[in-house]
Amino acid sequence: MDIFYSTNWFLYPFLNILLGLFVVIVLVQLYYILFVFAKLLFQQPPLEKERWPAVTVVVCAHNELENLRELLPMLNEQDYPNYEVVVMNDRSWDGTEEFAEEEATAWNKVRFVHIRQEYDHVTPKKYAVTTAVRGAKHDVILLTDADCRPTTDQWIKGMAACLTEEKQIVIGFSPYQKLDGFLNRLIRFETFYVAIQYLSLALAGKPYMAVGRNLMYSKSLFTQNKGFYTHLRVVGGDDDLLMNEIATGHNTAVCLNADAFMVSIPKTTWKDWYRQKKRHLSVSKYYKTGNKVRLAVLSGTHVLSWMLFLGLLLGCLWNYQALLAYIIIIGVLFSIRLVSQWIVLGLASRKLFKSVGWFVIPLMDVTLFVYYFAMSFVMWYNRRKKVRWR
């Protein structure tokens, strides 16, 4: 303790300001980690239902013939008393329509709706979803994509178990398949961390998004809020922008049942992944102000915690004997943040498909720091360029 008493704290006013800012940033990060993210660790499973609501599963597909061949048998064999599967064949030319007329007729739960043209007033994906919801036989809608696979035959049941009279939206988890290579690891890192954010904030009563690969909501809620009316021409947002408008702390539930996860096939090239991420990130500017502020604070403090840690550490090394007390404080604060995140995210990963290995989490943290920094620059640079779905 003598080192703290012997340090002349008044000699370095600018350093003190930066240290104070660093303390605030670490405290904000600790708040998210310990009081928001940690909510995932204590969620209780829903009560067993006596009556199961009828469900319409919606799959939008554009030239997804091979994926449909694998997915549809899995959906047709779900262990659920009353459901249908509606495949929205969106302008495909890969033989999907012939497949629907010949092979797919063997699956009694599956029916196809063919869309043969694009409309100017709405993006293709939103038109497909809207058409499917309007034509659904049942009030409960469960969405996924053609390149997804249910982990078990309990997928529908696991999601529907979270529905109540009050909870009309169920946000599910959709991890990416594990493959070799750094790109796949980055995709799984980023997907896991984004899921940590939207799932835990939903549990905290602040839902702001979901992924259309595993999302349930009521047809009546969709219709009452005029569906995608406010963002018909925005490419993307058929899941997160819709949830940003209609999801509240009262009407939204979170499903963490491992039997109800929907595994998605990831992009395998940097170009395809970059295009996908640009589309996803481009819609965030339409979020409600409160949601944008919360996410900006979270990602901003993440980046700044690393920048200030490295900057202060390097800045103190020029006279490390005189500034040793500063180095100790900086190191202890950053270690507390890193270890807290390591523990909470490690435990959360065990509940979320073991998306990230326990010992890789510190690497994930610095990778996401670089990712956030790089993508913020990319999105600013490309802010006026047009994005597209397909």
Secondary structure, 3 states (H helix, E strand, C coil): CHHHHHCCCCCCHHHHHHHHHHHHHHHHHHHHHHHHHHHHHHCCCCCCCCCCCCEEEEEEECCCHHHHHHHHHHHHCCCCCCEEEEEEEECCCCCHHHHHHCHHHHCCCEEEEEECCCCCCCCHHHHHHHHHHHHCCCCEEEEEECCEEECCCCHHHHHHCCCCCCCCEEECCCCECCCCCHHHHHHHHHHHHHHHHHHHHHHCCCCCCCCCCCEEEEHHHHHHCCCCHHHCCCCCCCCHHHHHHHCCCCCEEECCCHHHCEEECCCCCHHHHHHHHHHHHHCHHHCCHHHHHHHHHHHHHHHHHHHHHHHHHHHHHHHCCCCHHHHHHHHHHHHHHHHHHHHHHHHHHHHCCCCCCHHHHHHHHHHHHHHHHHHHHHHHHCCCCCCCCC
